[in-house]
Amino acid sequence: MELTNKVIVITGAGGGIGRAMALRFAAERPYKIICADLDLAGAQTTANQIGGVALKLDVAVEAEIATLIETIETNIGPIDLFCSNAGISVGGGVEVPDDDWQRTWQVNVMAHVYAVRAVLPGMLERGAGYLVHTASMAGILMSNGNLPYTVSKHAVVGLAEYLSVTHHHQGIRVSLLAPLGV
């Protein structure tokens, strides 16, 4: 995808892979990169490095994602590239408490679903858009000693594959990142 003059949103942009994406994308002269993260200070550090915009976001809350997307599209412009990158890991197996399973599921899977629900209709109207989903090699293989993470990342792989097949003919492109160790 050509990124020049595009509006890009990256969740989990306060550090790690999200920050690396922001720094790399900035080299392509996009119109604006929005760095969204629960860690607003981290998002602001990233945004300051690239001339972007930092916004606080809890990706586990659908209303926050919907509001973020609506705000961006109203005040900045249509989102061309949405990177669902935020993720968490708690470790453990089947014994992991339900609250940890649920939080992992919300952040690692449902955040992707919430973002697609909010951003896809506009992309479909325009006949173009790009979705990037950060999973993990744990979603293709597994992460020993980390069952909730493994299961949630497998779900992200399935979601990205579904979206790619279902919406390709409508101008929507989908990529999946599956890094091993970061």
C-alpha positions as a printed NumPy array, in Angstrom:
array([[  0.   ,   0.   ,   0.   ],
       [  1.193,   3.457,  -0.844],
       [  1.242,   5.388,   2.458],
       [  1.927,   8.905,   1.192],
       [ -0.876,  11.247,   2.302],
       [ -2.766,   8.42 ,   4.055],
       [ -4.445,   8.452,   7.465],
       [ -3.059,   5.648,   9.625],
       [ -4.184,   4.422,  13.043],
       [ -2.01 ,   2.144,  15.16 ],
       [ -3.196,   0.663,  18.445],
       [ -0.552,  -0.276,  20.97 ],
       [  1.629,   2.477,  19.5  ],
       [  3.143,   3.398,  22.866],
       [  6.045,   0.988,  22.378],
       [  7.261,  -2.242,  20.822],
       [  5.833,  -3.277,  17.472],
       [  3.352,  -0.387,  17.426],
       [  6.079,   2.205,  17.861],
       [  8.223,   0.461,  15.241],
       [  5.317,   0.544,  12.768],
       [  4.749,   4.25 ,  13.433],
       [  8.408,   5.086,  12.915],
       [  8.573,   3.074,   9.681],
       [  5.288,   4.392,   8.295],
       [  6.318,   7.98 ,   9.051],
       [  9.163,   7.606,   6.539],
       [  6.51 ,   7.245,   3.813],
       [  5.076,  10.756,   4.429],
       [  1.515,   9.861,   5.44 ],
       [ -1.021,  12.617,   6.031],
       [ -1.3  ,  11.687,   9.717],
       [ -0.467,   8.793,  12.025],
       [ -2.642,   8.377,  15.093],
       [ -0.837,   6.595,  17.914],
       [ -3.441,   5.057,  20.218],
       [ -2.576,   3.3  ,  23.451],
       [ -3.797,   2.758,  26.995],
       [ -0.392,   4.193,  27.93 ],
       [ -0.942,   7.774,  26.808],
       [  2.594,   8.825,  27.771],
       [  4.045,   6.082,  25.559],
       [  1.717,   7.011,  22.7  ],
       [  2.733,  10.657,  23.1  ],
       [  6.434,   9.735,  22.971],
       [  5.833,   7.877,  19.709],
       [  3.69 ,  10.67 ,  18.278],
       [  6.331,  13.276,  19.186],
       [  8.958,  11.289,  17.266],
       [  6.903,  11.295,  14.061],
       [  4.711,  14.392,  14.213],
       [  1.677,  12.236,  14.871],
       [ -1.29 ,  12.456,  17.196],
       [ -1.473,  10.555,  20.503],
       [ -4.782,   9.362,  21.894],
       [ -5.593,   7.278,  24.954],
       [ -7.538,   4.135,  24.105],
       [ -8.625,   0.998,  25.911],
       [ -9.058,  -1.379,  22.98 ],
       [-11.078,  -3.757,  25.171],
       [-13.961,  -1.266,  25.186],
       [-15.909,  -1.205,  21.932],
       [-17.363,   2.256,  22.552],
       [-13.852,   3.713,  22.911],
       [-12.748,   2.25 ,  19.583],
       [-15.928,   3.432,  17.844],
       [-15.504,   6.926,  19.286],
       [-11.825,   7.007,  18.302],
       [-12.617,   6.08 ,  14.705],
       [-15.523,   8.519,  14.46 ],
       [-13.4  ,  11.33 ,  15.92 ],
       [-10.519,  10.663,  13.532],
       [-12.727,  10.414,  10.469],
       [-14.589,  13.602,  11.416],
       [-11.572,  15.713,  12.396],
       [ -8.687,  14.305,  10.328],
       [-10.126,  12.298,   7.46 ],
       [-11.069,   8.793,   6.356],
       [ -8.852,   6.08 ,   7.803],
       [ -6.871,   4.363,   5.055],
       [ -4.886,   1.936,   7.226],
       [ -5.953,   0.567,  10.604],
       [ -3.388,  -1.474,  12.513],
       [ -4.905,  -3.556,  15.309],
       [ -1.716,  -4.123,  17.205],
       [ -2.394,  -3.834,  20.956],
       [ -2.013,  -7.085,  22.866],
       [ -1.424,  -8.578,  26.293],
       [ -0.077, -11.796,  27.751],
       [ -0.78 , -13.317,  31.162],
       [  0.908, -16.733,  30.982],
       [ -0.35 , -20.028,  32.32 ],
       [ -2.612, -22.815,  31.144],
       [ -6.186, -23.895,  31.723],
       [ -5.881, -22.869,  35.364],
       [ -5.663, -19.169,  34.482],
       [ -8.543, -17.364,  36.233],
       [-11.556, -16.474,  34.116],
       [-10.963, -12.733,  34.57 ],
       [ -7.51 , -13.072,  32.976],
       [ -8.917, -15.191,  30.155],
       [-11.618, -12.595,  29.545],
       [ -9.238,  -9.614,  29.557],
       [ -6.884, -11.478,  27.191],
       [ -9.798, -12.281,  24.879],
       [-11.068,  -8.681,  24.948],
       [ -7.686,  -7.117,  24.169],
       [ -6.234,  -9.75 ,  21.848],
       [ -9.348, -10.669,  19.846],
       [-12.389,  -8.503,  20.417],
       [-10.388,  -5.292,  19.956],
       [ -9.747,  -6.433,  16.379],
       [-13.438,  -7.192,  15.893],
       [-14.478,  -3.844,  17.397],
       [-12.081,  -1.96 ,  15.121],
       [-13.314,  -3.76 ,  12.009],
       [-16.954,  -3.12 ,  12.953],
       [-16.237,   0.598,  13.191],
       [-13.796,   1.204,  10.33 ],
       [-14.879,  -1.302,   7.677],
       [-18.182,   0.338,   6.624],
       [-16.392,   3.537,   5.554],
       [-13.702,   1.567,   3.777],
       [-16.341,  -0.428,   1.916],
       [-18.127,   2.786,   0.91 ],
       [-14.872,   4.128,  -0.536],
       [-13.971,   0.757,  -2.091],
       [-10.546,   0.821,  -0.452],
       [ -8.874,   0.267,   2.886],
       [ -6.194,  -1.717,   4.6  ],
       [ -6.404,  -3.684,   7.836],
       [ -3.293,  -4.95 ,   9.592],
       [ -3.722,  -7.44 ,  12.421],
       [ -0.856,  -8.239,  14.75 ],
       [ -1.116, -11.834,  15.893],
       [  1.984, -13.811,  16.777],
       [  3.703, -17.019,  15.809],
       [  1.757, -18.267,  18.841],
       [ -1.295, -17.941,  16.613],
       [  0.231, -20.195,  13.999],
       [  2.122, -22.564,  16.286],
       [  1.783, -21.998,  20.052],
       [  3.387, -20.312,  23.019],
       [  4.445, -22.917,  25.558],
       [  3.178, -22.018,  29.019],
       [  0.804, -19.368,  27.702],
       [ -2.515, -20.92 ,  26.696],
       [ -4.729, -17.781,  26.8  ],
       [ -2.29 , -15.941,  24.533],
       [ -2.031, -18.898,  22.144],
       [ -5.785, -19.322,  21.849],
       [ -6.426, -15.605,  21.384],
       [ -3.752, -15.234,  18.726],
       [ -5.119, -18.238,  16.829],
       [ -8.448, -16.398,  16.742],
       [ -6.796, -13.296,  15.261],
       [ -5.288, -15.404,  12.477],
       [ -8.755, -16.762,  11.675],
       [-10.3  , -13.286,  11.731],
       [ -7.694, -11.858,   9.364],
       [ -8.071, -14.782,   6.978],
       [-11.857, -14.408,   6.976],
       [-11.693, -10.659,   6.318],
       [ -9.166, -11.116,   3.521],
       [-11.249, -13.688,   1.686],
       [-14.6  , -12.024,   2.318],
       [-13.713,  -8.434,   1.406],
       [-10.842,  -8.641,  -1.094],
       [-13.176,  -8.178,  -4.072],
       [-14.473,  -4.981,  -2.398],
       [-11.054,  -3.315,  -2.341],
       [-10.163,  -4.196,   1.244],
       [ -6.673,  -5.525,   1.846],
       [ -5.694,  -7.425,   4.964],
       [ -2.304,  -8.346,   6.351],
       [ -1.377, -10.435,   9.349],
       [  1.811,  -9.941,  11.336],
       [  3.034, -13.046,  13.122],
       [  6.294, -12.154,  14.865],
       [  8.111, -14.773,  16.891],
       [  9.945, -13.053,  19.734],
       [  9.958,  -9.316,  20.24 ]])
